[in-house]
């Protein structure tokens, strides 16, 4: 009788570990899918790699998008003067 009881214990524990392994696998796959989706949708078209950048005038070497500066350089320099006063 002892040997049959031990077989039942082994079957229960192996069933538990099989189920646990499957659950961990499913959770890992779902996590990977969510991470991939998040990574793919995190970029925006506005700040894409095709946007032209430029060295900011008077910005101590910082890089800014070129389009907003070219659209209204007067406001850029006005903001720079306000920042430098502080």
Phi and psi in degrees as GROMACS dihedral restraints (atoms count N, CA, C in turn):
[ dihedral_restraints ]
;  ai    aj    ak    al  type     phi  dphi    fc
    3     4     5     6     1   -63.0    20    10
    4     5     6     7     1   -38.1    20    10
    6     7     8     9     1   -68.1    20    10
    7     8     9    10     1   -36.0    20    10
    9    10    11    12     1   -71.9    20    10
   10    11    12    13     1   -34.3    20    10
   12    13    14    15     1   -66.0    20    10
   13    14    15    16     1   -38.5    20    10
   15    16    17    18     1   -67.2    20    10
   16    17    18    19     1   -37.0    20    10
   18    19    20    21     1   -63.0    20    10
   19    20    21    22     1   -41.1    20    10
   21    22    23    24     1   -63.6    20    10
   22    23    24    25     1   -39.8    20    10
   24    25    26    27     1   -64.4    20    10
   25    26    27    28     1   -41.9    20    10
   27    28    29    30     1   -65.7    20    10
   28    29    30    31     1   -40.0    20    10
   30    31    32    33     1   -64.6    20    10
   31    32    33    34     1   -40.8    20    10
   33    34    35    36     1   -66.1    20    10
   34    35    36    37     1   -43.1    20    10
   36    37    38    39     1   -70.6    20    10
   37    38    39    40     1   -37.3    20    10
   39    40    41    42     1   -70.1    20    10
   40    41    42    43     1   -34.1    20    10
   42    43    44    45     1   -65.6    20    10
   43    44    45    46     1   -40.3    20    10
   45    46    47    48     1   -61.8    20    10
   46    47    48    49     1   -46.8    20    10
   48    49    50    51     1   -68.5    20    10
   49    50    51    52     1   -35.1    20    10
   51    52    53    54     1   -63.2    20    10
   52    53    54    55     1   -44.2    20    10
   54    55    56    57     1   -65.8    20    10
   55    56    57    58     1   -43.7    20    10
   57    58    59    60     1   -62.4    20    10
   58    59    60    61     1   -40.8    20    10
   60    61    62    63     1   -63.9    20    10
   61    62    63    64     1   -40.9    20    10
   63    64    65    66     1   -66.2    20    10
   64    65    66    67     1   -42.1    20    10
   66    67    68    69     1   -63.6    20    10
   67    68    69    70     1   -44.5    20    10
   69    70    71    72     1   -63.0    20    10
   70    71    72    73     1   -39.3    20    10
   72    73    74    75     1   -64.1    20    10
   73    74    75    76     1   -43.4    20    10
   75    76    77    78     1   -65.9    20    10
   76    77    78    79     1   -44.2    20    10
   78    79    80    81     1   -62.6    20    10
   79    80    81    82     1   -41.2    20    10
   81    82    83    84     1   -63.9    20    10
   82    83    84    85     1   -41.4    20    10
   84    85    86    87     1   -65.6    20    10
   85    86    87    88     1   -41.3    20    10
   87    88    89    90     1   -65.0    20    10
   88    89    90    91     1   -42.6    20    10
   90    91    92    93     1   -61.7    20    10
   91    92    93    94     1   -41.2    20    10
   93    94    95    96     1   -65.4    20    10
   94    95    96    97     1   -40.9    20    10
   96    97    98    99     1   -64.9    20    10
   97    98    99   100     1   -42.6    20    10
   99   100   101   102     1   -65.0    20    10
  100   101   102   103     1   -41.8    20    10
  102   103   104   105     1   -63.3    20    10
  103   104   105   106     1   -43.1    20    10
  105   106   107   108     1   -63.2    20    10
  106   107   108   109     1   -44.7    20    10
  108   109   110   111     1   -61.5    20    10
  109   110   111   112     1   -43.7    20    10
  111   112   113   114     1   -62.8    20    10
  112   113   114   115     1   -41.9    20    10
  114   115   116   117     1   -65.5    20    10
  115   116   117   118     1   -40.7    20    10
  117   118   119   120     1   -70.7    20    10
  118   119   120   121     1   -31.7    20    10
  120   121   122   123     1   -96.7    20    10
  121   122   123   124     1    -0.5    20    10
  123   124   125   126     1   -75.0    20    10
  124   125   126   127     1   -27.1    20    10
  126   127   128   129     1   -77.6    20    10
  127   128   129   130     1   150.7    20    10
  129   130   131   132     1  -117.3    20    10
  130   131   132   133     1   154.6    20    10
  132   133   134   135     1   -68.7    20    10
  133   134   135   136     1   -29.4    20    10
  135   136   137   138     1   -63.5    20    10
  136   137   138   139     1   -43.6    20    10
  138   139   140   141     1  -103.0    20    10
  139   140   141   142     1    32.2    20    10
  141   142   143   144     1   -70.8    20    10
  142   143   144   145     1   173.6    20    10
  144   145   146   147     1   -69.3    20    10
  145   146   147   148     1   -13.1    20    10
  147   148   149   150     1   -86.1    20    10
  148   149   150   151     1    -6.6    20    10
  150   151   152   153     1   -72.8    20    10
  151   152   153   154     1   130.1    20    10
  153   154   155   156     1   -76.2    20    10
  154   155   156   157     1   137.2    20    10
  156   157   158   159     1  -116.6    20    10
  157   158   159   160     1   163.2    20    10
  159   160   161   162     1  -149.7    20    10
  160   161   162   163     1   159.2    20    10
  162   163   164   165     1   -74.9    20    10
  163   164   165   166     1   129.0    20    10
  165   166   167   168     1   -69.7    20    10
  166   167   168   169     1   128.1    20    10
  168   169   170   171     1   -64.7    20    10
  169   170   171   172     1   124.3    20    10
  171   172   173   174     1    69.2    20    10
  172   173   174   175     1    15.9    20    10
  174   175   176   177     1  -102.0    20    10
  175   176   177   178     1    20.6    20    10
  177   178   179   180     1    54.6    20    10
  178   179   180   181     1    40.4    20    10
  180   181   182   183     1    84.5    20    10
  181   182   183   184     1     6.5    20    10
  183   184   185   186     1   -74.7    20    10
  184   185   186   187     1   157.7    20    10
  186   187   188   189     1  -108.4    20    10
  187   188   189   190     1   132.7    20    10
  189   190   191   192     1  -128.8    20    10
  190   191   192   193     1   160.3    20    10
  192   193   194   195     1   -66.9    20    10
  193   194   195   196     1   139.5    20    10
  195   196   197   198     1   -73.9    20    10
  196   197   198   199     1   -39.8    20    10
  198   199   200   201     1   -58.4    20    10
  199   200   201   202     1   -49.8    20    10
  201   202   203   204     1   -62.9    20    10
  202   203   204   205     1   -36.4    20    10
  204   205   206   207     1   -64.7    20    10
  205   206   207   208     1   -46.4    20    10
  207   208   209   210     1   -67.5    20    10
  208   209   210   211     1   -30.0    20    10
  210   211   212   213     1   -69.1    20    10
  211   212   213   214     1   -34.8    20    10
  213   214   215   216     1  -154.3    20    10
  214   215   216   217     1    75.5    20    10
  216   217   218   219     1   -67.0    20    10
  217   218   219   220     1   -27.0    20    10
  219   220   221   222     1   -60.3    20    10
  220   221   222   223     1   -45.5    20    10
  222   223   224   225     1   -66.7    20    10
  223   224   225   226     1   -34.4    20    10
  225   226   227   228     1   -61.1    20    10
  226   227   228   229     1   -49.4    20    10
  228   229   230   231     1   -69.3    20    10
  229   230   231   232     1   -32.7    20    10
  231   232   233   234     1   -62.7    20    10
  232   233   234   235     1   -44.7    20    10
  234   235   236   237     1   -64.9    20    10
  235   236   237   238     1   -38.2    20    10
  237   238   239   240     1   -61.8    20    10
  238   239   240   241     1   -42.7    20    10
  240   241   242   243     1   -64.4    20    10
  241   242   243   244     1   -39.1    20    10
  243   244   245   246     1   -66.0    20    10
  244   245   246   247     1   -39.7    20    10
  246   247   248   249     1   -66.4    20    10
  247   248   249   250     1   -39.7    20    10
  249   250   251   252     1   -71.5    20    10
  250   251   252   253     1   -23.7    20    10
  252   253   254   255     1   -70.5    20    10
  253   254   255   256     1   -30.4    20    10
